[in-house]
Amino acid sequence: MQLLIVHRDPEMGDALVQMVKNYTRHYCHIVSNDPAAMDWARRHQRCDLLLTQLEAEGVNGLSLGSALSEIFSGLQVLFFPNYCAEERRLEIASTKIFPEPIVGDELLAAIERAEQTPNDAPDLFHAADVLQMVCLSGRNGALQMVKDGQSGLVFLRNGKIVHAETTTHRGREALLEIVGWKQVEFAYEHSIRPPLETIAAPWDESLIDAVNADKEEHQSQRQSA
């Protein structure tokens, strides 16, 4: 498997490369910014996994992941966001998002899962994991999330979830629906403004409520079966 690491910090980047070389058989390259990553992409025919900072000087991980996905079919992406692990409100199993301090075993497990993913499979993230990442990063704009023909939008202002909508719901009910999809494909657009504000609760309360509601629904379905 061919890996590309994009990290601005040489010390951290070198440590990540060394870990990959020590514990896997994968080919691994590292660059320090988006232009260098795009230049690398033009000179290579294959990239299976991108490990990139979410945001740093010269690095926009969301935009880079989207751009490289158009070049390399089946590309999987892992993100290193710029907040600390202790800031997380939700622990997501099989995460693809790794704030510092990075747990090596968890990152290696994510790399192994990427290796086992079929080449034509979509790049899937847990909806709550992505929402937590953009909220903790203080993002504005909108996330589009897609699952099996279903599509939803979540609107952000300064890292707060202010509105959500699907084809059937708006506001909190739409957020509950989207989180219930679990594994989704997503796209982010920073320039989109929310058409209205229907969600006033803090983002972490909204997400925790959505995750708990989904768990309760599945428990009820199992008991009814």
C-alpha positions as CSV (number, residue, x, y, z in Angstrom):
1,M,0.0,0.0,0.0
2,Q,1.3,3.5,-0.9
3,L,1.0,6.1,1.9
4,L,1.4,9.9,1.7
5,I,1.9,11.9,4.9
6,V,1.4,15.6,4.9
7,H,2.7,17.3,8.1
8,R,4.2,20.7,8.7
9,D,6.2,19.6,11.8
10,P,9.4,17.8,10.7
11,E,9.8,16.0,14.0
12,M,6.3,14.7,14.2
13,G,6.3,13.9,10.5
14,D,9.5,11.9,10.8
15,A,8.1,10.0,13.8
16,L,5.0,9.0,11.8
17,V,7.1,7.8,8.9
18,Q,9.4,5.8,11.2
19,M,6.4,4.2,12.8
20,V,4.9,3.2,9.5
21,K,8.3,1.7,8.4
22,N,8.8,-0.1,11.7
23,Y,5.4,-1.7,12.0
24,T,4.1,-2.1,8.5
25,R,5.3,-3.2,5.0
26,H,3.9,-0.1,3.3
27,Y,5.6,2.4,1.1
28,C,5.6,5.8,2.8
29,H,6.4,9.4,1.6
30,I,6.2,12.6,3.5
31,V,5.8,16.3,2.4
32,S,5.2,19.4,4.4
33,N,2.4,21.3,2.5
34,D,-0.4,21.0,0.0
35,P,1.6,22.2,-3.1
36,A,4.3,19.6,-2.4
37,A,1.6,17.0,-2.0
38,M,0.0,17.9,-5.4
39,D,3.4,17.9,-7.0
40,W,4.1,14.4,-5.5
41,A,0.7,13.3,-6.9
42,R,1.6,14.4,-10.4
43,R,4.7,12.2,-10.3
44,H,3.1,9.0,-8.9
45,Q,0.5,6.7,-10.3
46,R,-0.8,5.4,-7.0
47,C,-1.8,6.5,-3.5
48,D,-3.9,4.4,-1.3
49,L,-3.9,6.4,2.0
50,L,-3.4,10.0,2.8
51,L,-2.5,11.0,6.4
52,T,-2.7,14.7,6.7
53,Q,-2.9,17.5,9.2
54,L,-6.4,19.1,9.1
55,E,-5.0,22.6,9.2
56,A,-1.5,24.2,9.4
57,E,0.5,26.7,7.5
58,G,0.3,25.6,3.9
59,V,-2.0,22.7,4.7
60,N,-5.7,22.4,4.3
61,G,-6.5,18.8,4.9
62,L,-10.1,18.8,3.8
63,S,-9.3,20.5,0.5
64,L,-6.3,18.4,-0.1
65,G,-8.2,15.1,0.6
66,S,-10.8,16.2,-1.9
67,A,-8.3,17.1,-4.6
68,L,-6.2,13.9,-4.3
69,S,-9.4,11.8,-4.2
70,E,-10.1,13.1,-7.8
71,I,-6.6,11.9,-8.8
72,F,-6.4,8.5,-7.0
73,S,-9.4,6.3,-7.1
74,G,-10.2,4.6,-3.8
75,L,-8.1,7.0,-1.7
76,Q,-8.7,6.7,2.0
77,V,-7.9,9.7,4.3
78,L,-6.9,10.0,8.0
79,F,-6.8,13.4,9.7
80,F,-4.5,15.0,12.3
81,P,-6.6,17.9,13.7
82,N,-5.1,20.9,15.5
83,Y,-6.8,20.3,18.9
84,C,-5.8,18.1,21.8
85,A,-7.2,14.6,22.3
86,E,-8.5,15.7,25.8
87,E,-10.8,18.2,24.1
88,R,-12.9,15.4,22.6
89,R,-16.4,14.9,24.0
90,L,-17.0,11.6,22.1
91,E,-14.9,8.6,21.7
92,I,-15.6,7.0,18.3
93,A,-14.7,3.4,17.6
94,S,-12.5,2.8,14.5
95,T,-11.9,6.5,14.2
96,K,-10.0,8.1,11.3
97,I,-9.3,11.3,13.2
98,F,-6.2,11.5,15.5
99,P,-5.5,14.6,17.6
100,E,-2.3,14.7,19.7
101,P,-1.1,12.8,21.6
102,I,-1.5,10.3,18.8
103,V,-2.0,6.7,20.1
104,G,0.3,4.6,17.9
105,D,-1.7,1.4,18.2
106,E,-4.9,3.2,17.2
107,L,-3.3,4.8,14.2
108,L,-1.7,1.5,13.1
109,A,-5.1,-0.2,13.4
110,A,-6.6,2.5,11.2
111,I,-3.9,2.0,8.6
112,E,-4.6,-1.8,8.7
113,R,-8.3,-1.1,8.2
114,A,-7.5,1.0,5.2
115,E,-5.4,-1.8,3.8
116,Q,-8.3,-4.2,4.1
117,T,-10.7,-1.8,2.4
118,P,-11.5,-2.7,-1.3
119,N,-10.0,-0.4,-3.9
120,D,-13.4,0.7,-5.2
121,A,-14.9,1.3,-1.7
122,P,-16.0,4.9,-0.7
123,D,-14.0,6.8,1.9
124,L,-16.3,6.5,4.9
125,F,-16.2,8.4,8.2
126,H,-18.5,8.2,11.3
127,A,-20.8,11.2,11.0
128,A,-20.4,12.1,14.7
129,D,-16.6,11.9,14.3
130,V,-16.5,14.4,11.4
131,L,-18.9,16.7,13.2
132,Q,-16.9,16.7,16.3
133,M,-13.7,17.5,14.3
134,V,-15.2,20.5,12.5
135,C,-16.8,21.8,15.7
136,L,-13.6,21.6,17.7
137,S,-11.7,23.2,14.8
138,G,-14.1,26.2,15.0
139,R,-15.2,25.8,11.4
140,N,-17.8,27.9,9.5
141,G,-19.8,26.6,6.5
142,A,-21.6,23.4,5.7
143,L,-21.0,19.7,5.7
144,Q,-22.8,17.5,3.2
145,M,-23.2,13.9,4.3
146,V,-24.3,11.1,2.1
147,K,-25.3,7.5,2.9
148,D,-26.9,5.0,0.5
149,G,-28.7,7.7,-1.6
150,Q,-29.7,9.7,1.5
151,S,-28.2,13.2,1.8
152,G,-28.1,15.7,4.7
153,L,-26.5,19.1,5.4
154,V,-25.2,20.4,8.7
155,F,-24.4,24.1,9.0
156,L,-21.7,25.6,11.2
157,R,-20.9,29.0,12.7
158,N,-17.7,29.4,14.6
159,G,-17.6,25.7,15.4
160,K,-21.3,25.6,16.6
161,I,-23.9,23.4,14.9
162,V,-26.7,25.9,14.1
163,H,-28.9,24.0,11.6
164,A,-29.3,20.6,9.9
165,E,-31.6,19.4,7.2
166,T,-32.4,16.2,5.3
167,T,-35.1,15.4,2.8
168,T,-37.5,14.6,5.6
169,H,-36.4,16.6,8.7
170,R,-35.0,19.9,9.8
171,G,-33.2,21.0,13.0
172,R,-32.5,18.6,15.8
173,E,-34.5,15.8,14.1
174,A,-32.3,16.1,11.0
175,L,-29.1,16.0,13.1
176,L,-30.4,12.8,14.8
177,E,-31.1,11.3,11.4
178,I,-27.7,12.1,10.0
179,V,-25.8,10.8,13.1
180,G,-27.9,7.6,12.8
181,W,-26.5,6.9,9.4
182,K,-23.1,6.3,11.1
183,Q,-20.7,5.7,8.3
184,V,-21.0,8.4,5.6
185,E,-19.2,10.1,2.8
186,F,-18.8,13.8,3.4
187,A,-17.8,17.1,1.7
188,Y,-17.1,20.4,3.3
189,E,-17.7,23.9,1.9
190,H,-16.5,26.8,4.1
191,S,-18.3,29.6,2.1
192,I,-21.9,28.4,2.6
193,R,-24.0,30.2,5.2
194,P,-26.9,28.7,7.2
195,P,-30.3,29.5,5.7
196,L,-31.7,29.7,9.2
197,E,-30.8,28.6,12.7
198,T,-32.8,25.8,14.3
199,I,-30.3,24.3,16.8
200,A,-29.4,26.4,19.9
201,A,-27.8,23.8,22.1
202,P,-24.0,23.5,22.4
203,W,-22.6,21.3,19.7
204,D,-21.4,18.7,22.2
205,E,-24.8,18.4,23.8
206,S,-26.4,18.1,20.4
207,L,-24.0,15.3,19.3
208,I,-24.2,13.4,22.5
209,D,-28.0,13.6,22.4
210,A,-28.0,12.3,18.8
211,V,-25.6,9.4,19.6
212,N,-27.6,8.4,22.7
213,A,-30.9,8.6,20.7
214,D,-29.5,6.4,18.0
215,K,-28.3,3.8,20.7
216,E,-31.7,3.8,22.3
217,E,-33.5,3.3,19.0
218,H,-31.3,0.3,18.2
219,Q,-31.8,-1.2,21.6
220,S,-35.6,-0.8,21.2
221,Q,-35.4,-2.5,17.8
222,R,-33.4,-5.4,19.2
223,Q,-35.9,-5.9,22.0
224,S,-38.8,-5.8,19.6
225,A,-37.2,-8.4,17.2
